Amino acid sequence: MEFVEVVRRRRMVRNYDPDRPVPPEVVDRLLEHATRAPSAGFSQGWGFLVLEAAEDRDRFWAATTPDTGGRDSWLAGMRRAPLIIVPHANQSAYLDRYAEPDKGWTDRSTERWPVPYWHIDTGFAALLMLLTAVDEGLGACFFGIPPQQWDGYRAAFGVPGEYEPVGAVTIGYRADDQRSPSLRRGRRPVDEVVRRGRWT
């Protein structure tokens, strides 16, 4: 598939065929492509938890789904995904890397960082997984894990404290689903969001 077509077709898919697992070689490609994401100082401070077994996926949904109601139809389709990958950011990897001699910082202070690149870089990795899924003929959806659920999630899967889940990605073969009502807002045109030379 041409890259322009991959980008055009990318959208968040919220319903999957539960009887079609993602082939192992495709799972490997998703992860390999994720590790090709850029990272500040080549810190590569990410970690990916791959959940393919039904019992692991069930444990994920039990640990991460708040009991707030009103999302049952959305979750029903998402729970059918045969693959969940949780990308994590490791701030310590960046602070350690930038305290190395070639970077010139002598401490691990976060005050020099204009933005948390550990989150940004892990988001880049997640986007590469989303694009790879489209290229492989799959659907995928990136969504957040509520922070009040993190302790339960970490306990359920033994995730070390320095790894922060930036979200999760469900992946699988698409089934019929309803498009998000948010799409009614329409895509903002390029000339509305781009400034050239100066803002005003």
Secondary structure, DSSP 4 states (H G I P E B T S, - for coil): --HHHHHHH--B---B-TTSPPPHHHHHHHHHHHTTS--GGG---EEEEEE-SHHHHHHHHHHH--S--S-HHHHHHHTT-SEEEEEEEEHHHHHHHTTSGGG---S--STT-SS-HHHHHHHHHHHHHHHHHHHTT-EEEEEPPPGGGHHHHHHHHT--TTEEE--EEEEE-B---PPPGGGGG-PPPHHHH---SS--
